[in-house]
Amino acid sequence: MKYDLSVLKQIIITAAHDELLPRFADVQRSTKADGSFVTEADLAVQARITHALQEHYPDTALLGEEMTTDEQSELLNNSDSLWCLDPLDELILWVSMITPMITLHDYPFYRKF
C-alpha cells in the first residue's frame, strides 16, 4: 500500500491542533500499571489519529502505546503491517509544560515468521 505523506502530515497536524494544544495548559495525568504517566491528551490524540488512519488506510493496523498489552499482542501476532503510535512522545516534557512531539512509525515490513 502506498501512503500519502501529505495526508499523514495533515492527520498529525489536525490531531495536535484539536486534541493536544487545548490540553497543554491543563495537564491531567494518571499513572499506568507500569509506573509511567498517561494523560487525557495521550488518549485523545491516539483516538483521533487511530480513527483518521483507519479512515484513510483501513488495511493497515495501528498499535498505540496506550493500548492494553493484550490489544498490542493481538495486533503484533495477527497483522501483516502496522503503524506504531506514541501519541505524546517524551511525556515528561508535556507534564513539565515543555513542548513535546507526536511520533508515528510505519512498519510495513513487519511480518510473522
TIGUBA-110514 format. One record per residue (C-alpha): residue number from 1; residue in three letters; x, y, z. Coordinates in nm, 2 decimals. Example, Ala and Ser with C-alpha at 12.3 -4.5 7.8 and 13.67 -1.06 7.14 Angstrom:
<nodes>
@resi:1 resn:ala px:1.23 py:-0.45 pz:0.78 $
@resi:2 resn:ser px:1.37 py:-0.11 pz:0.71 $
</nodes>
This chain:
<nodes>
@resi:1 resn:met px:0.00 py:0.00 pz:0.00 $
@resi:2 resn:lys px:0.12 py:0.35 pz:-0.08 $
@resi:3 resn:tyr px:0.10 py:0.61 pz:0.19 $
@resi:4 resn:asp px:0.05 py:0.98 pz:0.10 $
@resi:5 resn:leu px:0.29 py:1.18 pz:0.32 $
@resi:6 resn:ser px:0.07 py:1.49 pz:0.28 $
@resi:7 resn:val px:-0.23 py:1.30 pz:0.42 $
@resi:8 resn:leu px:-0.02 py:1.17 pz:0.71 $
@resi:9 resn:lys px:0.11 py:1.52 pz:0.78 $
@resi:10 resn:gln px:-0.24 py:1.66 pz:0.79 $
@resi:11 resn:ile px:-0.37 py:1.39 pz:1.02 $
@resi:12 resn:ile px:-0.09 py:1.47 pz:1.27 $
@resi:13 resn:ile px:-0.13 py:1.85 pz:1.24 $
@resi:14 resn:thr px:-0.50 py:1.82 pz:1.29 $
@resi:15 resn:ala px:-0.47 py:1.59 pz:1.59 $
@resi:16 resn:ala px:-0.21 py:1.81 pz:1.75 $
@resi:17 resn:his px:-0.42 py:2.13 pz:1.69 $
@resi:18 resn:asp px:-0.75 py:1.99 pz:1.80 $
@resi:19 resn:glu px:-0.65 py:1.75 pz:2.08 $
@resi:20 resn:leu px:-0.31 py:1.83 pz:2.21 $
@resi:21 resn:leu px:-0.28 py:2.21 pz:2.22 $
@resi:22 resn:pro px:-0.61 py:2.27 pz:2.40 $
@resi:23 resn:arg px:-0.48 py:2.05 pz:2.69 $
@resi:24 resn:phe px:-0.14 py:2.20 pz:2.72 $
@resi:25 resn:ala px:-0.21 py:2.45 pz:2.99 $
@resi:26 resn:asp px:-0.42 py:2.20 pz:3.20 $
@resi:27 resn:val px:-0.23 py:1.87 pz:3.21 $
@resi:28 resn:gln px:-0.42 py:1.60 pz:3.40 $
@resi:29 resn:arg px:-0.21 py:1.28 pz:3.44 $
@resi:30 resn:ser px:-0.25 py:0.94 pz:3.59 $
@resi:31 resn:thr px:-0.01 py:0.66 pz:3.65 $
@resi:32 resn:lys px:-0.03 py:0.34 pz:3.45 $
@resi:33 resn:ala px:0.03 py:-0.01 pz:3.59 $
@resi:34 resn:asp px:0.39 py:0.00 pz:3.47 $
@resi:35 resn:gly px:0.45 py:0.33 pz:3.66 $
@resi:36 resn:ser px:0.46 py:0.56 pz:3.35 $
@resi:37 resn:phe px:0.23 py:0.85 pz:3.31 $
@resi:38 resn:val px:-0.07 py:0.88 pz:3.08 $
@resi:39 resn:thr px:-0.27 py:1.20 pz:3.02 $
@resi:40 resn:glu px:-0.60 py:1.28 pz:2.87 $
@resi:41 resn:ala px:-0.40 py:1.43 pz:2.58 $
@resi:42 resn:asp px:-0.24 py:1.09 pz:2.51 $
@resi:43 resn:leu px:-0.57 py:0.92 pz:2.49 $
@resi:44 resn:ala px:-0.74 py:1.19 pz:2.28 $
@resi:45 resn:val px:-0.45 py:1.21 pz:2.03 $
@resi:46 resn:gln px:-0.43 py:0.84 pz:2.00 $
@resi:47 resn:ala px:-0.80 py:0.80 pz:1.94 $
@resi:48 resn:arg px:-0.81 py:1.09 pz:1.68 $
@resi:49 resn:ile px:-0.51 py:0.95 pz:1.49 $
@resi:50 resn:thr px:-0.64 py:0.59 pz:1.51 $
@resi:51 resn:his px:-0.97 py:0.70 pz:1.36 $
@resi:52 resn:ala px:-0.81 py:0.91 pz:1.08 $
@resi:53 resn:leu px:-0.56 py:0.64 pz:0.98 $
@resi:54 resn:gln px:-0.83 py:0.37 pz:0.97 $
@resi:55 resn:glu px:-1.04 py:0.60 pz:0.75 $
@resi:56 resn:his px:-0.76 py:0.66 pz:0.50 $
@resi:57 resn:tyr px:-0.57 py:0.32 pz:0.53 $
@resi:58 resn:pro px:-0.82 py:0.06 pz:0.66 $
@resi:59 resn:asp px:-0.59 py:-0.23 pz:0.57 $
@resi:60 resn:thr px:-0.31 py:-0.12 pz:0.80 $
@resi:61 resn:ala px:-0.35 py:-0.18 pz:1.17 $
@resi:62 resn:leu px:-0.24 py:0.07 pz:1.43 $
@resi:63 resn:leu px:-0.06 py:-0.03 pz:1.75 $
@resi:64 resn:gly px:-0.09 py:0.25 pz:2.01 $
@resi:65 resn:glu px:0.12 py:0.29 pz:2.32 $
@resi:66 resn:glu px:-0.19 py:0.35 pz:2.53 $
@resi:67 resn:met px:-0.35 py:0.02 pz:2.42 $
@resi:68 resn:thr px:-0.36 py:-0.27 pz:2.67 $
@resi:69 resn:thr px:-0.09 py:-0.53 pz:2.65 $
@resi:70 resn:asp px:-0.34 py:-0.78 pz:2.52 $
@resi:71 resn:glu px:-0.45 py:-0.54 pz:2.24 $
@resi:72 resn:gln px:-0.09 py:-0.48 pz:2.14 $
@resi:73 resn:ser px:-0.01 py:-0.86 pz:2.14 $
@resi:74 resn:glu px:-0.31 py:-0.93 pz:1.93 $
@resi:75 resn:leu px:-0.20 py:-0.68 pz:1.67 $
@resi:76 resn:leu px:0.16 py:-0.80 pz:1.67 $
@resi:77 resn:asn px:0.06 py:-1.16 pz:1.63 $
@resi:78 resn:asn px:-0.21 py:-1.11 pz:1.36 $
@resi:79 resn:ser px:-0.11 py:-0.81 pz:1.14 $
@resi:80 resn:asp px:0.08 py:-0.81 pz:0.82 $
@resi:81 resn:ser px:0.17 py:-0.45 pz:0.85 $
@resi:82 resn:leu px:0.10 py:-0.19 pz:1.12 $
@resi:83 resn:trp px:0.15 py:0.16 pz:1.24 $
@resi:84 resn:cys px:0.31 py:0.22 pz:1.58 $
@resi:85 resn:leu px:0.20 py:0.53 pz:1.76 $
@resi:86 resn:asp px:0.33 py:0.71 pz:2.06 $
@resi:87 resn:pro px:0.07 py:0.98 pz:2.09 $
@resi:88 resn:leu px:0.28 py:1.21 pz:2.31 $
@resi:89 resn:asp px:0.64 py:1.12 pz:2.29 $
@resi:90 resn:glu px:0.85 py:1.24 pz:2.58 $
@resi:91 resn:leu px:0.55 py:1.28 pz:2.81 $
@resi:92 resn:ile px:0.77 py:1.41 pz:3.09 $
@resi:93 resn:leu px:0.83 py:1.72 pz:2.88 $
@resi:94 resn:trp px:0.45 py:1.76 pz:2.84 $
@resi:95 resn:val px:0.39 py:1.72 pz:3.21 $
@resi:96 resn:ser px:0.66 py:1.98 pz:3.27 $
@resi:97 resn:met px:0.49 py:2.21 pz:3.02 $
@resi:98 resn:ile px:0.78 py:2.19 pz:2.77 $
@resi:99 resn:thr px:0.67 py:2.13 pz:2.40 $
@resi:100 resn:pro px:0.65 py:1.76 pz:2.32 $
@resi:101 resn:met px:0.62 py:1.57 pz:1.99 $
@resi:102 resn:ile px:0.39 py:1.31 pz:1.84 $
@resi:103 resn:thr px:0.57 py:1.01 pz:1.70 $
@resi:104 resn:leu px:0.42 py:0.79 pz:1.43 $
@resi:105 resn:his px:0.62 py:0.50 pz:1.28 $
@resi:106 resn:asp px:0.52 py:0.28 pz:0.98 $
@resi:107 resn:tyr px:0.64 py:-0.08 pz:1.00 $
@resi:108 resn:pro px:0.51 py:-0.22 pz:0.67 $
@resi:109 resn:phe px:0.79 py:-0.47 pz:0.67 $
@resi:110 resn:tyr px:0.68 py:-0.64 pz:0.99 $
@resi:111 resn:arg px:0.59 py:-0.99 pz:0.91 $
@resi:112 resn:lys px:0.53 py:-1.31 pz:1.12 $
@resi:113 resn:phe px:0.80 py:-1.57 pz:1.06 $
</nodes>
